[in-house]
Every structure is written in structure tokens, then in C-alpha cells.
Amino acid sequence: MGIGSGIALVVIGAILVFAINIDTGGFVDLDLIGYILMGAGALVFLISLVLLTRRRQTESLTRSAVDPATGERITRQSVSDNDPIA
């Protein structure tokens, strides 16, 4: 599920709450189902945004050593991207 799924759930829930006026005889409350779908859609949307921002972090590692032959300090830096897609 992603951002699009969250938006779709919110839209379907809003349609059930605000656009459909069907009497189901008290067996199923379409307004309650619509509010539940809108809440679930908002939750999925927020979780997707949080995971999207966490995925783009990078890590930097710096290693330094001394060359035994010359006594010169050698520094190497590597940057890794935690994005599993790229």
C-alpha cells in the first residue's frame, strides 16, 4: 500500500459517508464504514509518507590510517545510500 492507496481509501469512505443515502434496514451502517475507511486511508497515507522520507537517508563512513612506509595519514570516505530501490 502506498500514498495512492491511502487517497483511494479516503475517497471511497467519503463517497460512502456523504454521497450515498441508502437505507440498509439497520443491518449495516454505511456512514460508520465510510468513516472507518477515511481513517484507515489517512493512516496509510501518513505511514507511507514517513516510510518514504526514511528511505532517502544516507550514511557516511570515514576511515583513517597511517601508511607505514611514509608515515603519511591516509583518509578514505565512503557514502552509502540506504535507498533499496536505487
Summary of the structure (lengths in Angstrom):
residues: 86
radius of gyration: 26.0
end to end distance: 19.6
largest distance: 89.0
contacts: 196
relative contact order: 0.16
helix: 50%
strand: 21%
